[in-house]
Amino acid sequence: MSTATATASPAATDTAPPPRRRTKRRYGPGTLTVATWIVAILFVFPLLWMILTAFKQENDAYTDPPKLFFSPTFDQISNVLNSGFLPYLGNSAFVTVISTLLVLLLGIPAAYALSLAPVKGTKNALGFFLSTKMLPIVAAIIPLYVISQNTNLLDTVWALIILYTAMNLPLAIWMMRSFFLEVPGEMIEAARIDGANLPTLLRKIIMPVVAPGIAATALICVIFSWTEFFYAVNLTAARAGTVPVFLVGFITSEGLYWAQLSAAALLASLPVMIVGWIAQNHLVRGLSMGAVK
């Protein structure tokens, strides 16, 4: 009996089912797509709500719960345009365009020199550019106000142009330097052997390669200049106010006019959204330069 039991136990052991392994659940592309849409809707929802509110009457904008179905109207947009919005829009457009052009005019040669023609002390220069972004704006507003007043630049667009150029130039140099580093050295050497001077080298060889990166840098400078508020509200009054300063006028002692404020915010956002939509391909290509070697 003991022998039979001993011989049967190995057979029973051999026929026992193997232990089950826990299988990891793999999320398919459908799950990732749904998650991406949810995140996108959460980010875009405030913008969509602003657009809906811009086409409401003031009494419809204050309802609780909010109205999703209403009779759209252009009264709020018309009121914003008739309340002096266009001069502020013109000031913002002029300051943004001129300051961005100055940033590119000064930043492209600097980025070339710091990337493709470095000299002794290049790292110190890069550190200095970066250190200028570490000063809080509040700490510099009083000296800037006194300087603007003594130079007759107070409440002028030129004061904002100078400040926005100085504000965006360090970031632009750092960004464009990384794009210039992606230019193959063989192309530059071949152009120099063919006798190309520096202006020709920049215009015909380097610029076509780094054009997407420059477009991305320009778009970021446009966004920063268009949405800047602190300098504009402290250094301008009646003649050189920009769009962010205009939006503050809807904050009154009586409360907020949500429909008018949404309409003004929509009109203020449209230029940047249009520019971003036009330059979206260059923006994606520029921001992805150097990501894949």
HELIX and SHEET records of a PDB file:
HELIX    1   1 SER A    2  ASP A   14  1                                  13    
HELIX    2   2 PRO A   29  ALA A   54  1                                  26    
HELIX    3   3 GLU A   58  ALA A   61  1                                   4    
HELIX    4   4 ASP A   75  ASN A   82  1                                   8    
HELIX    5   5 PHE A   85  SER A  115  1                                  31    
HELIX    6   6 THR A  122  SER A  131  1                                  10    
HELIX    7   7 THR A  132  MET A  134  5                                   3    
HELIX    8   8 ILE A  137  ASN A  150  1                                  14    
HELIX    9   9 VAL A  157  PHE A  180  1                                  24    
HELIX   10  10 GLY A  185  ILE A  193  1                                   9    
HELIX   11  11 LEU A  198  THR A  200  1                                   3    
HELIX   12  12 LEU A  201  ILE A  206  3                                   6    
HELIX   13  13 MET A  207  THR A  227  1                                  21    
HELIX   14  14 PHE A  230  LEU A  235  1                                   6    
HELIX   15  15 VAL A  243  VAL A  248  1                                   6    
HELIX   16  16 TRP A  258  ILE A  278  1                                  21    
HELIX   17  17 GLN A  280  LEU A  287  1                                   8    
SHEET    1   A 2 ILE A 251  THR A 252  0                                        
SHEET    2   A 2 GLY A 255  LEU A 256 -1                                        
END                                                                             
